[in-house]
């Protein structure tokens, strides 16, 4: 369960509340598989070049074959050291155990819909990889550990989403997961254990101003992952599509340029028609 921040409380009053009900909150957070985020994330603008929709996606040629219905995509499903909209911060190594144990059962869906018809592709590999912050859309140097899915998106599963990937129109992803370990971190030395967690993990957080605003976060050392979904908005914004290749060897950049050219020609033709109508 995604337990929302109690925005009515601030400072020590907030910390007292969190520490008093820490066990109950952790139990609630661990209780269910996290599947959806029905909100628009208010990103901290200073971290982004423009937005993650401007991430440069590599379009490459795949090996020649006779299959026009598959796309190999490399997507970021989640990133560590980023405080998401629920003040969760997955820490480096959080994915290690679940990749070893569960990768073969992980699936690729859309919108966290846990139905067979929501499958959009086949998971070929899952890895924890270091990815540069600039590749993730941030105007910052450095890198962070990311959960990377290597998927084959299939046209026959969902043609609409297949076309969206083909046109590089999918730039947010999200994991369906269950918390395995949670630690409350509080920026106040009066709370000994919680402040020790703050001291341990805060230094690695990328978007520090997000947690500074409330003075606490939830460090997440371990999760169990069930699926990765293409979504419109993710709680963690650093989840773009990094590369796309067509299994038939089609250069997707050339395809995109051709479609843009056709669109420009159509717009010019429309202007001509409108001009003729005006003078009639």
SULKA-V434935 format. One record per run of one state. SS is the DSSP state (A for helix, B for strand, O for the rest). FROM is the first residue (numbers start at 1). LEN is the number of residues. Records with the same first field share a line. If there is no record, write none. Layout:
SS: FROM-LEN ; FROM-LEN
//
This chain:
O: 1-10 ; 21-1 ; 32-2 ; 35-10 ; 49-3 ; 55-3 ; 62-8 ; 80-8 ; 91-5 ; 106-1 ; 111-5 ; 133-5 ; 139-4 ; 155-4 ; 167-6 ; 187-5 ; 205-3 ; 213-3 ; 231-10 ; 247-5 ; 280-1
A: 11-10 ; 22-10 ; 45-3 ; 52-3 ; 96-10 ; 116-3 ; 159-8 ; 192-13 ; 208-5 ; 252-28
B: 34-1 ; 48-1 ; 58-4 ; 70-10 ; 88-3 ; 107-4 ; 119-14 ; 138-1 ; 143-12 ; 173-14 ; 216-15 ; 241-6
//
